Amino acid sequence: MEALFLSVRLALCVSAILFAIGMPLAYWLAYSRWRGKFLVESVVALPLVLPPTVLGFYLLVAMGPRGPLGKLWQALFGHGLAFTFTGLIVASVLYSLPFAVQPLVASFEGVDRKLLDASAVLGASALRTFRRVVFPMSIPGVLTALVLSFAHTLGEFGVVLMVGGNLPGITRTVSIDIYDHVQSLEYADANRMAVILLVFSFAVLSVVYGVNRRVGRRVWATWPAR
């Protein structure tokens, strides 16, 4: 159970960070007219097609004692970044970035531009327009981004193994724990952890998507009253 709690903690931290950095990034990608933004879109989507071991390898090199992130972290905090829980967070944020950004971009782009123009004509600032128009109408996409980033982080294997190794209580996530049990031919223990992860993931997805559907139906009724 220690590995499961560690995975949930990791997924919560990553989801919160992705919400904070994914929101402005997705807003910029949705509304920017810069011709070169396809390069940024390609970088964001890269983890979708890049093998986890490749991404994990380069992150491990960057976080190592001779890597730029590793040297900076060592200078600031006096210890390395690789094979730590913080290193797992950094790697997971990069690996799950497209699962948070892409649903947000789709939601922001789906907002009627006439509403944005009307808000601008009425003198609302870009921040107020986002808070009063864009965000309320994009709540289903926001919830989707949160649940996808959470679920994806919860089931990570290749990246976390490369960057964090297999340290009990520090970097051993539930997926690595299941793999260890299988390697040791402990199928009963592996099955128990796998069932727990399966039920937990299904319950989280069911609750969030159920709430997502209700919010999507009521957003137009609740928004004008705010």
C-alpha positions as CSV (number, residue, x, y, z in Angstrom):
1,M,0.0,0.0,0.0
2,E,3.0,2.3,0.5
3,A,3.6,2.3,-3.2
4,L,0.0,3.1,-4.0
5,F,0.0,6.1,-1.6
6,L,3.2,7.3,-3.1
7,S,1.7,7.1,-6.6
8,V,-1.5,9.0,-5.5
9,R,0.7,11.7,-3.9
10,L,2.8,12.0,-7.0
11,A,-0.3,12.2,-9.2
12,L,-1.9,14.9,-7.0
13,C,1.3,17.0,-7.1
14,V,1.7,16.6,-10.9
15,S,-2.0,17.4,-11.5
16,A,-1.8,20.6,-9.4
17,I,1.4,21.8,-11.2
18,L,0.0,21.0,-14.6
19,F,-3.1,22.9,-13.8
20,A,-1.0,26.0,-12.9
21,I,1.3,25.9,-15.9
22,G,-1.0,24.3,-18.4
23,M,-3.8,26.9,-18.1
24,P,-1.8,29.9,-19.4
25,L,0.1,27.7,-21.9
26,A,-3.1,26.3,-23.4
27,Y,-4.7,29.8,-23.5
28,W,-1.7,31.1,-25.4
29,L,-1.8,28.2,-27.8
30,A,-5.6,28.6,-28.4
31,Y,-5.6,32.3,-29.1
32,S,-2.1,33.2,-30.2
33,R,-1.7,34.2,-33.9
34,W,2.1,33.6,-34.0
35,R,2.9,31.6,-37.1
36,G,5.6,29.6,-35.3
37,K,3.4,28.3,-32.5
38,F,3.3,25.0,-34.2
39,L,6.8,24.4,-32.9
40,V,5.5,24.9,-29.3
41,E,2.6,22.6,-30.0
42,S,5.1,20.0,-31.3
43,V,7.2,20.2,-28.2
44,V,4.1,19.9,-26.0
45,A,2.8,16.8,-27.9
46,L,6.2,15.1,-28.1
47,P,5.7,12.8,-25.1
48,L,2.7,11.3,-26.9
49,V,5.0,9.8,-29.6
50,L,8.3,9.6,-27.8
51,P,9.1,6.3,-26.1
52,P,9.1,6.7,-22.3
53,T,12.6,5.2,-22.0
54,V,14.0,7.8,-24.4
55,L,12.4,10.7,-22.5
56,G,13.4,9.1,-19.2
57,F,17.0,8.7,-20.4
58,Y,17.4,12.3,-21.4
59,L,15.7,13.5,-18.2
60,L,18.1,11.3,-16.2
61,V,21.1,12.8,-18.0
62,A,19.8,16.3,-17.4
63,M,19.1,15.6,-13.7
64,G,22.4,13.8,-13.1
65,P,25.4,15.3,-11.3
66,R,26.8,16.5,-14.6
67,G,23.5,17.6,-16.2
68,P,22.3,21.3,-16.1
69,L,19.3,20.6,-13.9
70,G,21.3,18.4,-11.6
71,K,24.1,20.9,-11.2
72,L,21.6,23.7,-10.6
73,W,19.6,21.7,-8.0
74,Q,22.9,20.7,-6.3
75,A,24.0,24.3,-6.0
76,L,20.6,25.5,-4.7
77,F,19.7,22.7,-2.3
78,G,22.9,20.7,-1.7
79,H,21.7,17.4,-3.0
80,G,21.0,15.7,-6.4
81,L,17.7,15.7,-8.2
82,A,17.8,12.2,-9.8
83,F,16.4,9.3,-7.8
84,T,14.3,11.6,-5.6
85,F,10.6,12.2,-5.3
86,T,11.1,15.7,-6.6
87,G,12.8,14.3,-9.6
88,L,9.8,12.1,-10.2
89,I,7.5,15.2,-10.1
90,V,9.7,17.1,-12.7
91,A,9.8,14.1,-15.0
92,S,6.1,13.3,-14.6
93,V,5.1,16.9,-15.3
94,L,6.9,16.9,-18.6
95,Y,5.6,13.4,-19.5
96,S,2.0,14.2,-18.7
97,L,2.0,17.8,-20.1
98,P,0.1,17.0,-23.3
99,F,-2.6,15.2,-21.4
100,A,-3.3,18.5,-19.5
101,V,-2.7,21.0,-22.3
102,Q,-4.5,19.5,-25.2
103,P,-8.0,19.2,-23.6
104,L,-7.6,22.8,-22.4
105,V,-6.7,24.0,-25.8
106,A,-9.7,22.2,-27.4
107,S,-12.0,23.8,-24.8
108,F,-10.7,27.3,-25.2
109,E,-10.9,27.1,-29.0
110,G,-14.5,25.9,-28.7
111,V,-15.6,29.1,-27.0
112,D,-17.6,31.3,-29.4
113,R,-15.4,34.1,-30.5
114,K,-18.5,36.4,-30.7
115,L,-18.7,36.2,-26.9
116,L,-15.1,37.2,-26.6
117,D,-15.6,40.1,-29.0
118,A,-18.7,41.2,-27.1
119,S,-16.7,41.2,-23.8
120,A,-14.0,43.3,-25.4
121,V,-16.5,45.8,-26.7
122,L,-18.0,46.1,-23.2
123,G,-14.6,47.1,-21.9
124,A,-13.6,43.9,-20.1
125,S,-9.9,43.2,-19.7
126,A,-8.4,39.9,-21.1
127,L,-8.2,38.6,-17.5
128,R,-11.8,39.4,-16.7
129,T,-12.9,37.9,-20.0
130,F,-11.1,34.7,-19.2
131,R,-12.5,34.6,-15.7
132,R,-16.1,35.4,-16.6
133,V,-16.4,33.9,-20.1
134,V,-13.7,31.5,-21.2
135,F,-13.1,29.6,-17.9
136,P,-16.8,28.9,-17.0
137,M,-17.5,27.6,-20.5
138,S,-14.4,25.5,-20.4
139,I,-15.0,23.7,-17.1
140,P,-15.6,20.3,-18.8
141,G,-12.3,20.6,-20.5
142,V,-10.6,21.6,-17.3
143,L,-12.0,18.6,-15.5
144,T,-10.9,16.4,-18.3
145,A,-7.4,17.8,-18.2
146,L,-7.2,17.2,-14.5
147,V,-8.4,13.6,-14.6
148,L,-6.3,12.7,-17.6
149,S,-3.1,14.1,-16.0
150,F,-3.9,12.4,-12.7
151,A,-4.7,9.0,-14.3
152,H,-1.7,9.1,-16.6
153,T,0.7,9.9,-13.8
154,L,-0.8,7.2,-11.6
155,G,0.0,4.5,-14.2
156,E,3.5,5.7,-15.3
157,F,6.3,3.2,-15.5
158,G,9.1,3.8,-18.0
159,V,9.8,7.4,-17.1
160,V,9.6,7.0,-13.4
161,L,11.8,3.9,-13.5
162,M,14.5,5.7,-15.5
163,V,14.5,8.8,-13.4
164,G,13.6,7.5,-9.9
165,G,14.9,4.0,-9.9
166,N,13.3,1.6,-7.4
167,L,13.7,3.1,-3.9
168,P,11.0,1.9,-1.4
169,G,9.1,4.8,0.1
170,I,10.8,7.3,-2.1
171,T,10.4,6.5,-5.8
172,R,8.8,3.0,-5.9
173,T,5.4,3.7,-7.4
174,V,2.6,1.2,-7.7
175,S,3.4,0.3,-11.3
176,I,7.1,-0.5,-10.4
177,D,5.9,-2.4,-7.4
178,I,3.7,-4.6,-9.6
179,Y,6.6,-5.2,-11.9
180,D,8.8,-6.3,-9.0
181,H,6.2,-8.8,-7.8
182,V,5.9,-10.2,-11.3
183,Q,9.7,-10.5,-11.7
184,S,9.8,-12.3,-8.4
185,L,7.0,-14.7,-9.5
186,E,4.7,-13.3,-6.8
187,Y,1.6,-13.3,-8.9
188,A,-0.8,-13.1,-6.0
189,D,0.7,-9.9,-4.7
190,A,1.0,-8.4,-8.2
191,N,-2.7,-9.3,-8.8
192,R,-3.8,-7.7,-5.6
193,M,-2.0,-4.4,-6.3
194,A,-3.2,-4.5,-9.9
195,V,-6.8,-4.9,-8.9
196,I,-6.5,-2.1,-6.4
197,L,-5.1,0.2,-9.0
198,L,-7.7,-0.9,-11.5
199,V,-10.7,-0.3,-9.2
200,F,-9.2,3.0,-7.9
201,S,-8.6,4.3,-11.4
202,F,-12.0,3.3,-12.6
203,A,-13.7,5.0,-9.7
204,V,-11.8,8.2,-10.2
205,L,-12.6,8.3,-13.9
206,S,-16.3,7.5,-13.3
207,V,-16.8,10.2,-10.7
208,V,-15.0,12.9,-12.6
209,Y,-16.6,12.2,-16.0
210,G,-20.0,12.0,-14.3
211,V,-19.4,15.4,-12.7
212,N,-18.1,16.6,-16.0
213,R,-21.3,15.7,-17.8
214,R,-23.5,17.5,-15.2
215,V,-21.3,20.6,-15.3
216,G,-21.4,20.7,-19.1
217,R,-25.2,20.6,-19.0
218,R,-25.5,23.3,-16.3
219,V,-22.7,25.7,-17.3
220,W,-25.0,28.0,-19.3
221,A,-27.6,28.1,-16.5
222,T,-25.1,29.0,-13.8
223,W,-22.7,31.3,-15.6
224,P,-25.0,34.4,-16.1
225,A,-25.7,34.5,-12.3
226,R,-22.1,34.9,-11.4
